[in-house]
């Protein structure tokens, strides 16, 4: 899905970072294919008191969205934002938009349920719910339209969820539903339908007394809060549970559509289960087996629906070999809990026993093959010696004879390697094995692989509420923040819930406050024998010294993710070697690969970054390491950004620059021929590099980095990043006493103020910058300031004053050899002539500008001048004038 509203609003592959453009996108998406009037959009974005510049700002946001869609169109994507009176129309193909797909699956699932095809209904509705990644239209401010739409969508999701639960109940999946319904009842304490489904699921799993308690709690809540009794349907269900009505017992659907579920004798209450796919007809007899030997599944297990489905399919016997499912993922992600939950779901398939074996010793080290085999033998037979068997061949032989002809399910937990696992695999094709481990076992022949990631945000909140009790459930907003601070890691979520449960005197808000400080977060996430830091450290300690060092150093990478060249600079190696090191950390689940392709990007999970930072700062020279890395990385960013800037905006920087410090990366190979793409990928890291350089007191590096990105900020209207980096740059230039640097930063801040339509502030910055350039004898800088001031005067209609400043600046640029400044000044004179009706003079000046822009190799200016010249021969009734590429002035009569 490229366009998403069923959760945080997003537009793949690049969602606008600012909140209001995302809100605009969401408003247009909710009415895709329809014209949304501009006044309605303004009302949605700013409410009843829009700013004076609302119309202009809306047009800027529309332009930004169009740029993203246009870039994606060049890559074969589809979608267009069109101007259609009296507003805008967004065309989105249904196959790229999650909402139409959800509605289609919802309708198909409802039809299947009406036709009593509950297996198909469950599958379709599961698929519909899997499209959701959080509360509808989240992550953006809501006006009236979006708030109403979000309420409607969340109610639709709840409707589909209940339809899916009904289908699963029809299929006999009561055991799996009980935990999910307990969490839902906790989340919706007054929703009678959910409590009714929960009562049925509990009754059919032999928990009739718990079902009665559910009714009692709901009745108490309804009477206390609303003053009403439960409805007649729930009251009748309560009566039927009380008298143990046999009609409540589950039976397969006579149409045959429900028999793919697990069938139990006597309606499934306390009976043994038969294998899925059996009908229970005459001649099919369940095979008796030993009592289950699996540990109990973790309570409150949530989510993982897709992975569980894949796992169930993989565990069916293979041809000539046991079915093997390998489950990998970082420490704390819930591999063991997943394996046990899955094993309990399929236990009926393996009547000869289900066995759990940890492949770690008491001190946490991996068992060797003989020790692992002995541990497994002890769970299968009674005559194994108390000490470890030392002959691997003897152990393997005894294991094979013991397991031969038996239908077993083995759960081999926390495996270290393929060599450890291979001797433990049962012979034949009637058994199955679940192997868990941080690194996985990719070389294990015939294995199916599942890599577990963090749970979804809504599932994380569900886990917190089910495990954290009423205090967590009373504050769902804070629960969402705690889930985010826990990085949606199941272990971290369980520790957080346990920490709240262990402290009856505290609140969820107090726990969130303690978790916000990264320096103490891992210490807070420790309760009893649950210790997140210890769990995360196990993967680090097994990584080896070289990878441990890389893990610590890469935590200094700025931004949410980083490229191979960043790793090379931080590690002091070549790019190829740095990428290989990063890939080793990815395989160890200490780092994440965020993108694929020839130039992947990497990033840390938030909790692993906290751990890496802790370990790095604990080193004796941790502060020096941080400062040296900030300087190395800042110098590399400077070299790359200057190279990209020269391609993106040729001639923008007129000053003579010392060559950046030589770095290990080649600018041409890193930036390539797409400077705009490079800037977009690295913008967040570049801004963070400015912050790091400022914190380290690297004053000249601060303002040079800020200045190197000014052309990108200008071209893409990245106003917030522009302002932050340049305010830090101005402070750094003042601290360094560098007059020329102060003038340059003030000149750029003047451009920013002018783009924001703050003419007075822009004029003040230009005046201060012009004075500074005069002090250091920089005539070109002073001329550029005159051009900026003239642009403001032009917008104010003071044509004579603007023409004088443009003319003086043109003379200075010509004398100083500044072709870019000359283009801007001559363009300004042409615009003055256009306002005065001197179209012939303007046409000649625009032709000169276009020739100069072409010689500079500046495509943006060349295209702008082509558009401006075309408007001379095809005038429009527009009240707006484009005075620079992508920058418009609006007359007072403009709507």
N, C-alpha and C positions, 0 to 999 in steps of 0.2 A: 504494500500500500504506500503510495507516494503522498497522498493527502490524508491526514488523520485528525479526527475530532473526538474519537472514542478514547479519551485520555488526554494527556497534554497535547495541545494543538501543535502540529508539526507539518513541515513541508520538506520531503526528502529531495535531494540529499543535503540541503542547507536551509534550516529554518531561520527566519530573521531573529536576531538576538534581542532586540528591544520589544517591550511588552505590547505597545500600541500597534505596531505593524502586525504582530501576531493576532491581536484582537480584530484588526481589519480583515486579515485573512480568514479568521473564523467566521466573522459575520458574512462575508461573501460566500464561504463554503456552505453555510447553513441555508443559503438561498441560491446555490449554484444553478446556473441556467436561467436565472431571473435577474432583471435589472433592479439594483438596489439604489434608490435615490441618494445623492450626496448628502442632503440634509439629514437623512436617516442615519447614515454612517457617522456623521459628526455627532449626532445625538448619542449614538452608541458608544463612541470613543470618549466624549467629554461631558456627556450629560446635559443638564439644563444651563450650564454656564461655560460654554466653549470659549477658548482664548480668541483674541482678535485675529490671530493668524491661522485659525482652524482650517479654513479652505486651502490655504497654501500648504500647510503641514499635511493635510490629507493627500494632496497631489504628490507631495514628496514620498509619502508612504506607498501610494499607488505605483509611483515610479520605481521604488525599491523592489516591490513585489514583481513588477514587470521584468526587471533586470534578472531576477532569479529564474523566472519562468522562461525568459528568452535564452539564458545560458543553458537551461536544461533542454530546451527545444533543439539547440544545436547538438545535444548529445542523444537526440532521438526521442526525448520525452515529449509528452503532450500536455497542453493546458494553456489557456490564454486569458488575460485580463483585458477586457475591451471597454472602451468608453461608449456608453449608450445613454442618450438623454433620457431621464435627467440625472443619471449617475453612472454606475459601472456594472458590468456583467462578467462573472467568472465562469468560464467554460471548463469543466472538469470531466474527463472520461470516467464512467462508472467503475471500470476495472481498476482504476488508480485511487479510488476514494473508499475509505473503510465504511462510511455510513451506508451507502447504497448496498454494499455487499452484506453488511449486517442485516439490513432490512430484508434482503432477498433470502438469506439463510433463515431468518426468523419466520418468514412466510412459508418456506419449504418445510421447516421443522414442524410448524403448526399443522400443515396439511398431512404430513406423515403421521403425526399423533392422531389426527382425526381418522386416518385410515388404519389405525391400530398397528402401524409399523414402528414400534417403540424403539427398536435398535437404530433404525435410520433417523428417527426424530432425535434421539439422544446424540447421535454423531453430528447431525446438522446443527443442533443447538449448542453443543460443545464448541464446534467450529465458530459459530457466531460469537460466543462469549470470549473466545480466544483472541478476537480482534481488539478487545478492550485492554488498555494499558494503564488505566487509572480512572478517576472521576471524569465525566464528560466535560470537554472544553476547559480543562484545567490549565493552570500556568499562565492565565491571562486575566486582566481586569474584565468584569462583566458589567455591561449596561443592561437595560431592561430586556432587549431581545435575547442576548446571550444567556442571561440568567434564566429566562423562561425556557429556552432551548435546552440548557443543561439539566433543568429539572425534568423536562419531558424525556430526555434521553436516558437519564439515570433510572427513571421509572420504567422505561422500556426494557432496560437491562435487567431490572429486577423481575419484570414479567417473564422475560426469556429464561432467566435463571430458574424461576419456579416451574416453568414448563419443562425444562430439562430435568429438574428434580423429579417431577411427576413421571416422566418417561423412565428415569433410572429406577424409581420405585416399582414401576410396572415390570422392569427387567430383573427385579430381585436383588438390586445392589444396595441392600439396606446397611450392611456393615460399613461400606465405604462412605455412605451418605451421612452416617450418624455424626462424625466429627465436623463435617462441613455444615450440617444443619445446626449443631450446637453453636458454632461461631456466628451463623446467620441470625439465630434467635437472640444471641447476645447483642448483635449489631442493630437488630430491629425488634426491640423488646415488646412492642405493641402490635406487631403484624401477625394476625391470627393464622393466616394461611401457612406461614413459615413454621409456626409452632405446631400446627396440625401435621404437616409433613414430618416434623421431628418426632412427634408422638408415634406415628406409624412406624418410622424407621427404628426407634428404640424398642417398640413392642415386638417387632419382627426379629430383633436380635436378642430376644430373651430378657429385655430390660423394661418389663411392664411397670415396675414401681417407679423407675426414672421417668417414664412417659407420664404417669400420674402427677409426679412432682412438677414436670414442665407445665401441665395444665394449671396446677395450683399457683405457681409463680406468675403465670400470665394473668390468671383471674385476679390475683392480688394487685398486680400493676394496673390493670384496667379499672378496677374499683377505686383504687387510691388516686390515680391520676385523672381518670375521665368520668368516674362515677357510673360506669356501665358494666354489665356482665358480658362474658364471652358470647358470641353469636350462636344461633341454634345448631349450625353445622358442627362447631367445635364441641358444644355441649353433648351432642349425640355421640361424637367420637369418644369423648371422656367416658360416657356411659358404657360404650362397647368395650373399651379397655378394662373397665371395672369388672364386667362380667365375662371377660376373656372370650369375646365373640369369635367363634371359629372362622367366620367370614372375613375377619381381619388378617388371617394367615395368608401368606403370599402363595399364589399358584401361577404357573406359566400361562401365558395368554393362549387361549384355544386356537387362535388363528395361526399360531406357530411363530409369531414375530417376536415373542419375548423369551424364547428358549435359548438365546445366545448368552443369557446371563447365567450366574451360578445358581444351581437349583439345589435346594435342601429338602430333605424329608420333613414332613409335618409342617410345611410352610416356612421352613428356614429357621425355626426357633430352636437353637441348640442342636440341630441335626448336622450330620456330616455332609460335606458338599461333594457333588460330582463334578467331573471335569466339564468345562465349558464346551458346548457343542453336543453334549449328550441330552437326550430328551427324557430320560427316566422311564422309557417304555420297557415292556417285559423283555427279559434276556440281558439287560444291562445292569450289572451289579457293581456298586461302589466297592473298591478294593480296600479292605481294612488295613490300617497301618498303625505304627507306634504313635504314642502321644507326641504332639508337636514339641520340638526342642528349640525352637527359635526364641530369642528374647522377645519381650513385649515390644510392640511398635511404639514409637514416640507419640505421646498424646498431642492432640492439636495439630497434626500434620496438615499443611495447606498446600494447594496449588500443585504444580508439576503434572497437570493432566496429560499434556502431550507426551512428556517423557515416560509417564506410566504406561500409556498406550503402546508406545514403541517397545518398552521393556517387556510387556506381556507377550507381544508378538515374537520377540527375540527368544523368549524362554521356552517356546515350543520346540520339541526335539528336532535336531537336524539330521541330515542324511549321513549315517555312518559315524557321527561324532556327537558329543554332548553339546547342547545349546549353551553358548557362553555370552554373557552380557557384561561388558566392562564399563564401569561408572567412574568417571574421573572428575576432578575439580579442585579448587583451592581449599585449604583447611578452613573449616567453619561453614562450608556451603551446604552441609547436610547430606553428605554421601551415604553415611551409615543409616541415617533416618530414612532416606529414600529407599535404600536397599531393603531394609526391614519392612517398610510399608509395602513395597512391591512383593516381597516374599510372602507376606501374610495374604496378599490378594490372590496369589496363585498357588497357595499351599495345597489346595485340593487336587492340583494336577500331579502331586508327588506323594502318593500314599505310603511309600516306604520310608519317609522321614525327611525332615528339613533341618539342616545343620548349619550353625553359625560358628565360624572360627576366626579369631583375630590373629593376623600374621605378624603381630608385634609382641616382643617380650616384655617382661615386667618393667624394664628400664626404658622402654620405648624404641629399642633397636629392632631391626627386622629379624625374624626367625630365619634360620637357614632351611634348606629344603628338607632335611631330615627332621628338624624340630617341628616344622609346619606339618609334615606328614604324620608325626607322632601325635600332635595335637588333634588332628582330624580323626585319627584312629581311635583315640580315647572317647570321642563322641559317638563312634559307630559301634564299638565292641567293648566288652568289659575286661578282657584279659591282656591289656597292654601294660607293660612294666611301668612302675612309677617314675623311673628316670627316662631321659630322652634316649630314643634309639639312635645309634650313631652311624649305622650303615644305610646310606640313602637308597641303595638298590633293594635292601631288605624291606625298608619302609614302603617303597613304591610297590613292590610285589605284594605285600600284605594288604595295602590299600586297594589294589586292583581286584584281588580275590574277594575282599570284603564287599566292594561295591558292585561286583559283577552281577548282572541280572536284576539289580534293584533300581527302582525309579526314585531318585533322590534329588533334592534341591540343596545345593551347597552355597552358602554365603561366605566368601573369603574376604575378610575386611582388612583394609589398609595394606594392600599388597605393595611391595617395593619394586618388583621386577617380574618379567615373564619367566625367568629361570625358577623363581620361587613358586610360581603358580602351576607350571606345566605338569610336574609329577603328581599334583593333586587332582587332576581332571579325571572324572569317572570314565570307564570304558563304555563302549556302545553309544547308542543314540537316544536312550530313554531318560536320561538325567539332564539336569541343567545347573549352571553355575553363574552366580553373580559375583563379580570381582570389583572391589572398590579400591581406589588409590589416588593419591594426589597427582602423580605423573602419568597414570594410565598404563596400559600394557599394549601399545600399538602393534607389537610384533607377534602377538598371540594369534595363531592361525584360526580363521573362521569366527573370530569374536565380533559381535556387534558393539558399537561404542556409543555411549551417551556422555556428554560433557555437561555437568550441571553448572549453571550460573546462579546469580542472585535471584530471589523470588521477585515477582512483580510488586510494585508499591501497594496495590490494594490487598494482595495476599500477605504482604508484610504486616500491614495494619490488622488484618484478620488474625494473624498469628499472635500479635501483641495483645489484642483484645481478648482472645481466648485464653491466653496464658497469664495475662496481667490483671485479670479480675475487673471489678466494677470501676475502680479508679481510672483505669486505662480506657474503659468503654465510655465513661462519662465525658471524656475529653478527646474526641476523635481527631481534632485538629492537631493537638499536641502529640497524639499517637502517630500521626503522619510525620511530624517532624522527628520524633524519636526513630521511626523506621528509616528515615533518610539519613540521620546521623549514624545509624547502625549499618549504613551501606546496603540495606536489604539482605544482609547475611543472616541466615537462619540461626546460627549459633549466637551471634551478637543479639539478635532479637530475643532469643530465649533467656540470655543472661540479663538483658534489660528488664524483661518481664519478671524474672526471679528477683532482681534487685528491688523492684517496686513491691513485690509481694512480701519480701523480707522486712520491709520498713513500713509498718502500718501508719506511721505518723507523717509520712511524706506524700507528695503528689506527683502526678505525671509531669506537671510543669516544672517541678523542682528537679526531677530526673533529667528532663530535657536541658535545663540550665547547666547541669553538671557535665552533660555530654557535649555541649557546644565548644568547650575549650579542647582543641586538638591535643594540647600538651598533656592532658590528664584523661583523655577519653578512654584509652585502653585500660587504665587503672580502674575506672568506674565500671567497665564491663567485666567484672570479676565477682562471682558470688558462689560461695561454697566450693564445690569441685568443678564449677564451670568457670573457665578462665580463657577469655578470647586471646589475650596476648600469648599465652603458652601454646595455644593451638596454632596461631599464625607463625610462631617461632619455629615450629617443627619443620615446616617447609624450608625456611631460611637456613636452619642449621644443617640440613641435608644437601644444600646447594653447592658446597665447596667454596674455598676462600675467594677465588677469582669472581665467581658469580655473586657471592655475598658483597664484595666490594662494589661491583656494578650495581647491585640492588640499592645500596646506600647512596651512591653517587647520582644515579638516575632520578632519585627523589628530588634533586635540585632542578630538574627540567621544568621550565615555566609552562603555564597553560594546562588545559585538561588533557592534551595528548601531545606527542612530539614525534619528529621524524628521525630517520637513521642518522642524518648529519648532526642533529642535536646530541644524540647518544655518542657519536664520535668525538665531538668537542668535549663533552663531560668526561668521557673515559680516556681521552688522549690517544685514540687509535684511529685507524682508517675507517671509512664508512662501512665497507664490507664486513670488517671484523666486528664493528659495533653492532651491525644488524644481526650477525650470528650470535653474539652474546645476548642481545635482546630476545632472539628466538629461543635460546636456551632458557631464559627466565620465563618466557611464555609457556614453554613445555613444563616447567616446574610450577606453573600457576602462581608465580610471583609478579607477573606483569601480564597485561592484556594486549592483544593485537586488535586495534580498533578498526583498521581498514585492511583490505587485501590489495593485491596487485604488486607491480614491480617496486613501488616505493611505499611500503606499509607505514602506518603510524602506530605508536604504542602509547599506553597509558597505565596508570596505577588504579586499582580499586582504592576507594578513599581510605579504607582501614589499613590496607597494605602501605599506602603512602605515609600514613601516620606512623606505622611501625618502622618504615625505612628512615623517616626523619628522626624518630627517637634514637635509633641505633647510630645514625650519623652524628647527631649532636652529642651523644655520649662519648664519642671518641675524644682523645686528648686535644687534638688539633681541629675539632669540629668547626669552630668559628672561622678559622683560617681557610679550611676547605671550602666553606660556603662562600667566602669573599673571593677566593681565587676562581671558583667555578662561575660566580656571577660575572667576573671580569672576562674570563675566557668566552663565556657564552655571549655576553654583551658585544664583545669585539666581533665575534662571528656573525651575530645578527646585524651588526652595523655594516659589515662588508657585503652581506647578502642583500640587505634592504637598500643600500646605495645602488647596487647593481640593478635591482628590480625597479627602483625609482627612476633610474636613467632610461629604462625601457618604457616604463609606464607613462612618465611625464618628461620627455626629453627637454633639457634646458631649464627645468624648474629651478635647480640649484645652480646659482651663478658664481658661488664663491669657490676659490681655490682651496682644495682640501688636502690634508696630508693623507697618504695612503693608509688604510686601516692596517692594524697589526695582522701579519700573515697568519692565516688559520689553516687547519687541516682539511677544510672543505673548499671545493672549487665552486665559485658563484655561478658560473655558466652552466655547470652540470646540475646544480641544485635547483636554480630558478628556472632554467630552460627558456622557452619562448613564451611562457605565460606568466608574466609578473603579477597580473591581477589575481590569478589563482593562488600563486605563492603567498601573496599578502593575505588573502582570505584564510588560507590554512594556518598561517603563522601569526595572524593579528593578535590573538589572545596571548600567545607566548611572547610576542614582541612587547606588548603592553606590560606584561609581568616582568620582562627583562628590564624595562625602564624602572619599575618599582624596585627590583632587586639592586640595580646599580645605584639608585638613590639611597636605599638603605645602607649600602656598603660605602657610601661617600665617594663614589666614582663620578665626580661632578661633570667633567667634560663628556664622559660617555653618556650621561643622562640626557643632556640636551641634544647631543649629536644623534642618539637613537630616536628621540622624539622627532627631530627635524627630518630624519631619513624616511619616516613614515607619513609625513605631512601630505605628500602628494596622493597617497592612497586614501588617507582620511578625507581629503578634499574631494576626490573623485567618487567616493562611495558614501559621502555624507555620514561618516562615522563620528558624529559630533561628541558623544560622551568620551570615547577613547581619545579623540583629538584634544579635548579640553584637559583630561586628566594627565596625559603624557606631557603636554606643553606647560601646564602649571608646575609639574615637577621639574621640567626643563628650565623654566624661568627661575625657580628657586635655586637650582643647581648653578645656573649662570651667575646669579647674584652672589652666591657663596664663593664661587671661583673668581669673582671680580672681573668677569669677561664681558666688556661692553659690547663687542660685536655679537657675541652669543645672545645677550639680552635683547639686542635690537632684532635679531633674526627671529627669536621666539615671539617677541611682541608683534612682529609683522604677521606671523602665522596666526596668532591669536586674533589679530584684526580681521584676517580672512574668515576665521571661524565666526566671529561676532557678526560680520556682514552676512554670511550665509544664514545665520539665525535671525536676520532682519533687525538686528540691534545696531542701527546706524551710529548712534551717539558713542556707544562703547567702541565700535570698530574705528571710528574717526580718532578717538583718544589713543587707541593702540597704534594706529598708523602714525600719528603725530609723534608719539614717544619713540617709535622705531625709527622714523626719519631723523629725529634728533640724534639718536645713538649712531646711526650709520654716518651721519655728518661728522661726529666726533672721531670716528676711525677712518674717515676718508673713503667710504664705500659709496661711490656715486650710483652704481647700479641698484644697490639696496634702497637708497633714497628715492630713485626713480620708481622702483616697484611700489614703494609706499605712496607715491603721488598717484600711481595708477589705481591703487585700492581706494584712496580718498575720492578720486574722480568717479569711480564706479558708484560710490554712495551719492555724490552730487547728481550724477545722471539719474539715479533712481528717485531723487527728490525733485527732479525737473529743473535743476539749476544748470542749464545747458552751457551758458557762457563760462561759468567757473569750472565746470567739468572739462570743457574744451581746452582751457588754458593749462590745466594740470596734465591732461593727456599730451598736449603739444610739448610742454617742457620735458615730460618723461620720455617722449619719443626721441627728442634731441639727445638726452643723456644716454639712452640705450644705444642709439646709433653711434655716439662717440665712444662708448665703453665696450662695444662689441657684444651686446646682449640681444640676440635675435628673438628670444622668447618674450622678453619685456617689450621689444619693438612690436611684436604681433599683438600683444594685449593692448598697448597704447594706440596703435593704428586702428584696431578693432573698435576701441572706445570712440575715436574720432568719427569712424564710419557710423556708429550708432547715433552720435550727436547729429551728424548730417541727415540721417534718416528722420530723426525727430523734427528737424528743421525743414524737411521736404526736399532736401538736395539729394535726390536719389542717384543721379549720375555720379556725383562726387563720391557718394557712399559706395557705389558699385566698384569704382576704381580702387578705393582703399581696401575693400574686401578682397578684391582679386590679388592685390599685393600681399595681404595677410595670408591668403590661402597658399600662395607660392612659397612664402616663408615657412609656413607650417609644414608643407610637404618636404621642404629641404631639411627641416628639423627631424622629420620622421614621426611627427606627432599625429596619430590617426584620429584621436578625439577632437583636436582642434580642426583638423582638416575636414572632418565630417560636419562639425558645427558650422564652419564657414560655408560649406556647400549648402547646408540647410538655410542659412541666413541669406545667402545670395539667391536661392530659389524663391524665397519669400518676396524678394523685390519684384519678381516677374509674376508671382501668383499671390498677391496680398490677400490676407484673411481678415475676418472681423474680430479676431482674438484681441483681448485687452492685455495679453501677456507678451513680453519680449524676452527671448533667450539672449542674454548678454555675454555668457560664457558657456562652455559645454555643460549642459544639464542644469544651468543656473538661470532662473527666470525672475524678471521683475514684473509686477502687476500694477496696472494703473488704478487710481482711486475708484474707478467705476467697475473694476473687475468684480465678478461675483465671488 
